[in-house]
Amino acid sequence: MSTRDFLVELGTEELPPMALKTLSEAFANGIVSGLKDAGLDASDVEIFAAPRRMAVRLAELAEKQADQQETLYGPPAKIAYDADGNLTKAAAGFAARAGVDASELQTAPESAGKNAGKLMIQRTILGKDTVELLPAIVQTSLDKLPIPKRMRWGASRVEFVRPVQWLVMLFGNDVVDGEVLTLQAGNTSRGHRFHAPGDVTIHSPAEYESALRAAYVMASFAERSELIATQVKAAGEKLGGEAVISDDLLEEVTALNEWPVALSGSFDESFLTVPAEALVSSMKEHQKYFHVMKDGQLLNNFITVANIESKDPAQVISGNEKVIRPRLADAKFFWDTDRKQPLESRFAKLENVVWVNTLGSIADKARRISTLGQKIARVMNADTALVERAARLCKNDLVSNMVFEFTDLQGLAGKYYAEHDGEHADVAAAMIEQYMPAFAGDELPASATGTAIALADRLDSLVGLFGIGQLPTGSKDPFALRRASLGVLRILVEKQINIDLSELLDWALDNSWAIELKAETKATLTEYLLDRFSAWYQDANIPAEVFQSVRALGITHPLDIDRRVKAVHAFSQLESAAALAAANKRVANILAKNNGDQVTASVDAALLQQAQEKALFEEMTGLADLTSPLLARGDYQGALNALSQLRNVVDEFFDNVMVMADDDAIKNNRLALLKQLRAMFVGIADIGLLQG
């Protein structure tokens, strides 16, 4: 079948830079999906995205859908005709619905299976020309783009993320006759807004990039990103340092430029007395500049990416230097002003800052963090005085000038101010460590003081918000409670802190709350916290049934849960695991059917009759002596490895011993033996659940 390349470009006003890459990829995926639904495939898909355009090019797209053979089945042939040989209403209705003459009706052969003997119509559905389908496929893809809020412009009722300006649709060298978002398709694009503001004619999909490049537009997002990274890196080296290129800033700058040109500038060295993070935040967030480091120190230089190839780049650089100067001056002013008063003096201002309605002020929260944090510190053998001091200071930078202007510096600003005030190193570290981990995979607090504050802060938020019914939903989690929950578990497990969640929640609940929290808070929150383990272990490629085998025991001790899960996971890899898991499941079923709760685990050796049950009892008795000390010190993997030796005797028992003996004494003794066997494993996990 003949094929052609297809190109679609939608021209718009400047698209949101942080959404451009996502939107362009979704646009392409939607078109590919629409073509697939229509039975059409392309050999290659290329995505283009620039500030004022999104485009997709597909190679070797079939010119027409393939013809399809369709078979329709109707009523049984034996009722198709009446005594006079005329079509019955059922048969006539079937022919009419299918749009065929009665002469085309056939009887399905035996090979039709359950439809054998029914009326049958076989027909060919001719495939449509691809060019007829393309406008609707493109429109559907645009309709499904992940745009949180669409806009309208002028008198138009059309909605899109930004006003649309032009539409190119070419199938081969021919313009597709169609309309999308009220734009009539053509072959005319537009060049760079300043260098080549006129129309650009695209004669074929193959020449798309070259035609735009001649008009100072680099259409490929990936190519522009690579070029910017190369230019910025070279500019940093020319300045004698190394340009720091973060992925998020690179993506944003790529989305802001059609014809990128990197230029370097400088600012007054006096600004370097301000913490580097504040200067970087100002340059990155407000001006989209890349900063330059040398030997771990920030240089008084920046690299900007212009969207023009200026004949006088010195003027562009000078303009950028003038723009950044007042920004950095503000940062220096805030820094100098904040340090004129100690961090502790800001606590009183927190009394007037509401944390959450009905849950009091940030000052109230800090006091609760202090009480809870000190209890945690005692378990950790940490210095409670340092925790008390850190709690008193940990939220104070929220009302500083620096954090008011640069919100991403919360915690970090507090650390600098605490150091300036001469606070203990651990107290200063806790100012920023309270927010760790901030995201999946982030590092944990290093100091004991910071660890206690981080735990107390998260637990206070969880208990308070769950206590007033502010639970996260499937799509909304405005207080980041999922992240807080995972942070609690990570800190407890990875830092080997031996505290039960039940005790922690009791401490958090028994605090100075302004209102009475819901009675079910502890139970609901416990389940929620433990549910976070599921995602954690899924990310670690540990099967869900492994965690469920431990969860079934009702344990609420995160560190203990983690040790058990890892032990069961290791056990599940053993050759004997499947057989023992099946045996445990069988034992559980037998006990459940025979009032297992009332069966004692006390075995009378004198009532053991068969060699196989005697062997099982002897093996279990020996292993009990071996595993008891292992379990006492939490060596669950060692205990399970030892218990794996039971496989053969357990198999022999079930192959040769009838548990439900006629003699009640013998039957009950065998049930007791099974209950004792199950208890040995359930002391670690319900491994019967490994069977699913």
PEURPE-V349773 format. One line per field, one symbol per residue. phi: phi as a letter, one per 20 degrees, with the letter a starting at -180 (. if undefined). psi: psi as a letter, one per 30 degrees, with the letter a starting at -180 (. if undefined). burial: b if it has 24 or more other C-alpha atoms within 12 Angstrom, else e. A space follows every 50 residues. Layout:
BEGIN
phi=???
psi=???
burial=???
END
This chain:
BEGIN
phi=.fcbeccccdebfgegffdgffffffgffffffffffemdcdebcddcbb gdacbccdelegfbfffcecddddfgffdfcefenefffffffffffemc fgfefcdfffffmfegnefbcdbdeffefgffefgffffffffeffdgbe cdblefefcbfbgecbbdbcdmeeffeacclmeefbcddceggdfbfefc edebgfegffffffdmceffffffffffgfffffffffenccfedeffff fffffececfcecdcbcffffffeggffffgffffedmeeecdblmdfee cbcddeeceffcgffffgffffffgfffffffffffffffcfgffeggff fddffcgmdnefffffffgffffffffffemeffffffffffdfdfffde ffffedffefnffgffffffenfggfffffgdffeefebgnffegeefff fffffffffffffffffdneefdgdcbfelfffffffgffffffeleece ggfffffffeceefcefgfegffffffffffffgfgfffemeggfffffe gfemfcdgffgfffffffffffeffeffffffffffffffffeclgfefe eedeffefdeffffffffffffffffegffffdmefffffffffffgfff fffffcdefefffgffffffffffffffffeffdaefgfffn
psi=kklllkkkkjkllklkeffeeeeeeeeeeeeeeeeefggkllfkkkkkkl eglklkkkkhkkfkkkkkkkkkkblkffgfkafgglkleeeeeeeeefhl lfffklkklefgbfgkflkkkklkjkklkefffeeeeeeeeefgkijejl llkbgkgkklelkkelkkjkjbgkkkjlkkhgkkkagjakakeeeifalj kjflefgeeeeeefghjjfkeeeeeeeeeeeeeeeeeffgakkjjkeeee eeeeffkfikjkkkallkfffffkkeeeeeeeeeeefhkklklkhgkklh llkljlglikfifeeeeeeeeeefefeeeeeeeeeeeeffkleeffeeff fgjkdkkfgaleeeeeeeeeeeeeeeeeefhljfeeeeeeeeffgfffgl eeeeeiffgkeeeeeeeeeefglkeeeeefefffgkkflkflllkeleee eeeeeeeeeeeeeeeefggikkaefkifghfeeeeeeeeeeeefghjikk eeeeeeeeeiaikflklkegeeeeeeeeefffeeeefefghkkefeeefe effgkgjeeeeeeeeeeeeeefflefeeeeeeeeeeeeeeeefhhfffkl gjkjfffkeleeeeeeeeeeeeeeeefefeeeggieeeeeeeffffeeee eeefffkjeilejeeeeeeeeeeeeeeeeeeffelifffff.
burial=eeebbbbbbbbbbbbbbebbbbbbbbbbbbbbebbeebebbbeebbbbbb bbbbbbbbbbbbbbbeeeeeebbbbbbeebeeeeeebeeebbebbeeeee ebeebbbbeeeeeeeeebbbbeeeeeeeebbebbbbbbbbbbeebeeeee eeeeeeeebbbbbbbbbbbbbbeebbebbbbebebbbbbbbbbeeeeeeb bbbbbbebbebbbbbbbbbbbbbbbebbbebbbbbbeebebbbbbeeebb bbbbbbbbbbbbbbbbbeeebbebbbbbbbbbbbbebbbbbbbeeeebbb bbbbbbbbbeeeeeebbeebbebbbebbbbbbebbeebbeebbbebbeeb eeeeebeebbbbbbbbbbbbbbbbbbbeebebbbbbbbbbbbbbbbbbbb bbbebbebbbbbbbbbbbbeeebbbbbbbbbbbbbbbbeeeeebbbbbbb bbbbbbbbbbbbbbbbbbebbeeeeeeeeebbbbbbbbbbbbbbbebbbb bbebbebbbebbbeeebeeebbebbbebbbbbbbebbeeeebbbbbbbbb bbebbbbbbbbbbbbbbbbbbbeeebbbbbbbbbbbbbebbeeeebeebe eebeeebbbeebbbbbbebbeebbeebbeebeebbbbbbbbbbbbbbebb bebbeebebeeeeeebbbbbbbbbbbbbbbbbbbbbbbbbee
END
